[in-house]
């Protein structure tokens, strides 16, 4: 596993961090990471890797779900110096496309005195779009940062994961923050302050 030589730790990380802040403050807005030639391991899509580069540092911890956890952990350690942790203590949880497991219930959702002491899920998807496509789910978002309602279509998400997050966020300000990334470098954020629902689109444009 090699260091990504084309990734500028200062310039690229700052640019991508600002993009993530914009996405978190405007839930449902689709942003796209600028192209950087990196080679993430199997199980970690391009957008998730760049999100990790922007957010992880030696003081941050992460947990890897799914297959190739060891390879992904080595890659993130080499490129961010962040440390792997268990699901109970991790600051960030990397969830691959289509994944859900009951063990995710161990992720931190904060406590009443410190609701910000919660985990952020970085979730891989197939495609995030303004239009319905294939087996996409329609996400309806309401809350701070949204004028009325935001609608976005996402494929490659496990509906059980979304049900789980809705349940975990039912006692706001406790809950989980979501960062969704796809194979085309698109991303959206759904902070725990946002109320969202999902459904299957009635009409699919292939």
C-alpha positions, 0 to 999 in steps of 0.5 A: 500500500502506497502513499497517494503522491498526487494528493496535496495534503494541504491544498486538496484537503482544505478544498475538499473540507470546504466542500464538505462544510458546504454540503453539511450546511446545505443538506441534499445539495449535490457537490462533486469532488474535483478530480485527483488521481488516487487509487483507493482499495476495493470497498472504498469508493473514490468519494469516500476516500477523499472524504476520509483524507479531508476529515481524518488526522492523527487525533481522529479514529475510524471503523471499517464495515464490510469486506477488505477492512484490513486493506482499507485501514492500511490505506487510511493509516498511510495517507492520514495517520488516523487510527482504527478503532472499534464501532463503540468509540470511532469518530467516523464509520465507513460503510460500503455500498449496499451494506447494513448490519445490526452491529452498527447500533453500537455507533456513538450517538452522543449523550444529552450533555454532549450530543456532538460526541457522536459518529459520522457515517461515510456511506458508499453509494452507486450514484447520487443524482437529481433525477430518478435512475435504475434502482434509486431511492428518493430521499426527501429532506427537510430542516435547517439549511433547506428552503422547504424540501430537498429531493435527491435520488440515490442508488446503492443504498440499503433501505435498512441503513436509512431506517436505522439512521432515522431511528437513531436520529429520532431523539435529536440532538442525539444521532448520527451525521451522514455523508453519502458518496458515489462512484462518480465523486458526488456527495451529499450530507444529511446532518442529524438535525435534518428530518428525512424520509425515503421511498421508491420513485414512481417513475424511473428514467433509465 
